[in-house]
Amino acid sequence: MVIEKSKLIKIITLIFLILFFYSNFLSKADDIKDFEIEGMGIGDSLLNFFNEKQIIDNNPGYKYHSDEFYATVFYDEKFYKTYESLEIHLKKNDKKYMIYAIDGLIFYDDINKCYSKQKEITKEIGSIFKNIDMVDVGTRKLSGDKSGKSTSKTFYWEFGFGNFIAVECYDWSKEILKKNGWHDNLRISIISKELNDWLKMN
């Protein structure tokens, strides 16, 4: 069968457009992998930053519904440029220690300073990912305080394949702060879909 030259050009053009939009979609979906916290990103090995003993010793022992994933927390490491603490989620028995989520925390004595910084960061992230809409969750009560006095204010961006970035301010009640020795904090999170789906079950 002989295809006319004009039809052939149309077919080639159509194939090109399909490939272009498909590759563009994939690049957008993977953009979250280019977003890092203290040089760490989703899919990186935590062994590039800490040894196995450090990772195991810094497990805070959070109680989850299952032990499929666990957290490890590092405070005030010398290579930190922005954050005071990193909370990283890993999968049980993964000897590569691949990162499934990273939370970078900055502590505040004045929650208004947290809100101010949150506003600054959300604007910056929005300028980077212009094609992804920011979702304003608003202010919600924190489950860690049965009195209902503690709240979180959250904004997030959802990427392809269900990965997302969140920027939150945690405003704990005075009672909780005193009882646990905690601080109000700004929390910037990069979370993979797999971990997020698992966390929703808690």
Buried (B, 14 or more C-beta within 10 A) or exposed (E): EEEEEEEEEEEEEEEEEEEEEEEEEEEBBBBBBEBEBBEBBBEBBBBEBBEEEBBEEBEEEEEBEEEEBBBBBBEEBEEBEEBBBBBBBBBEEEEEBBBBBBBBBBBBEEBEBBBBBBEEBBEEBBEEBEEBEBEEEEEEEBEEBEEEBBBBBBBBBBBBEEBBBBBBBBBBBEEBBEEEEBBBBBBBBBBBBBBBEBBEEE
